[in-house]
């Protein structure tokens, strides 16, 4: 390895995502990096060619960058299909969890709206409306989630009653065991329970 002067190249201002090379400023305002690579592309290629790329269980981001490179190059024999499948499944779960989270916010505020009418506020109303819009948009971009909406609402309600107890002081057992609102009501911009 040698020291190379890099004229404020972005990769060395932040450091390398794959090897954590850290920029070292010198008195000229340039940055010195302990590497023999002068460009971002060449730097990453150096990792890939040297096969010192991150493993999935050590650095998901670095692994993803490397895996994308292998896919673009159609180097299928170098891919770790088990890790790719794991990440694809995790991506699907992440989309489902995002919808659960958004619906939980809506349901929590609907419960508060219904059980504490004297504390209703514009803030609650705006939170409900925003999360309804975000939920609809999320479903638009992930329409297959519609096939598991019943399970999603059950999970969102379970989270909601815990939050509602914390935020209202009303014990969880005082709320209905099952979600009192239909999915259509949860997303209906005009629906506010009395």
N, C-alpha and C positions, 0 to 999 in steps of 0.2 A: 504494500500500500504506500501511496505517496500523498503529499498534501497538494491539492489543486485549488487554485483561486477561482471562485465562482462569483461572477458579478451579480450578486443579489438574485440568483435564480430562485424562483418560488419554492422548489422542492427543498432547497437547503435553508430557506428562511424558516420553514416549518419543521424540517427534519424529514427523513425518509420513513414512510409508513411501513416499509418492509424490514429495514434493518435498524431503524431508530438512529440513523446518523444525525448528529446534532451540529448545527452550524456554529462555527467559532469566528466571531468578528475580529478583524485586525484593524490596525490604525488607519487604513485607507478607506474604510467604510465598506469594503468588500467582505465577503465571507469565505472562510477557509473551511473546507470539509475534508475529513480524513477518508478520501476515496480517490480512485483513479478515473471516475466517471464524471463527465462534464454536463450531461443533459439528463433531464428527467427520464426520457424514453430509454436512453442508453443505461441509465442507472437501474431502472426496473429490469431491463433486458439482462443486465449483468447478474441480477439475482436469479432470474429465470434460467439463464444458461448455466449458472453455477449450481442450480438445484438447491439453493439455500433458502427457498421460499418458505413462508410460515405454514405450519400445519393447522388444520381446521380447529383443533382443540386448543391451540396456542394463540391464534390471532385470526379471527373470522374475517376481518376486513382485508388483511393481506392475502389470506387464502382466497377470498372472493376475487380480488384483483387478478391473482395468478390463474385461477380457474377460468375466469372470463377470457384471459389471454389464450389459454389452451383451447378453449371452445372456438374462439375466432380463428385460430390456426388449425382447427380440426384435428388436434392431436389427442384423439380419443383414448389411445392406449396409456396416456399419462394421467387421465382423470381418475379421481376417487369418487366413483358413483354412489357409494354409501353416504358419503358426506354431502354430495349434491342432493340426493334424495332427502336427507335430513333437513337441509336448508330450505328446500322447496316446501316440505311439509310445515316447517316452522313459519315460513312466509304466509301460508294459508291460515295457520292458527293465529298469527299476528293480525291478519285482516278481521278474523272473527272476534278476537279480543278487543279490537278497536271499536267495533260496532257494539259489543256488550258494554264497554265503558261509556260510550256516548248515550246509549239508551238508559244506563244506570243513572246518569246525570239527570236526564229528562224525568225518569220515574221518581227519583228522589225529590225533585222540585215539585212534581205533581202531588206527591204525598204531603209534602210540607204545605202546599197550596190548599189541599183539601182538609188537613188536620189542624192547621193553624191559620184560619182565615183572617184573623186580626193582625197577622204579621206579613200579609202579602205585600210584595214590593215589585217595583218595576224591574229591579235586578233579577228576581226570580223569573219574571215573565221573559226578560231578554235572554236569560240562560236557557230557558225552555225552548224559545224560538230558535236560538242559534244552534243548539244541539239537535233539534228536529231537522233543521236544514242540513247540518253536517251529516246526520244519520242517513237522510235521503240521498245525499250525494255519495256517501260511502256505498250504499246499496246499488246506486246507479253504476258505480265502477266495479262492483263485486256482486253481480246479480245472482250468482249461484248460492250466496248466503241466504237467499229467500227460502231455499229448500230446508233450512234448519232454523227458521225464525222462532218456532215454538221453544226450542231448547235455548236459544239466545235470550228470549224474553224471560225464561225461568231463571237463567244465570244473572241477567241484569237486575231482576227483581230481588234476588237473594242479596246482591250487593247493595241495592237501594234501601232495603229495610234496615240494614246495619248502619248505613250512612244517615238515614232519616232518624234513627234512634239517637245517634250521636249529636245530630244537629238540632233536634227538637226536644230531646229529653223524654219523649214518649217511648215507652218500652216496646221492644220489637214484637212482643207477643200481642200488642194492641192492634197491630196492622194485620190485614188479611193474610192468611197462609199462602194464597196464590195471588198473582198480580190482578188487581181489580180493574185494570184497563186493558182493552184489546190493543193489538199492535197498531191497528188503524187509528185508535184514539191517541196512542202515544205519539204518533207522528202527525196528527191533525193539528194544524196551526190554530184552529178555532176552539179546540177542546181544552177546557180548564175545569176540573171537577169541582163541584160545590159541596 
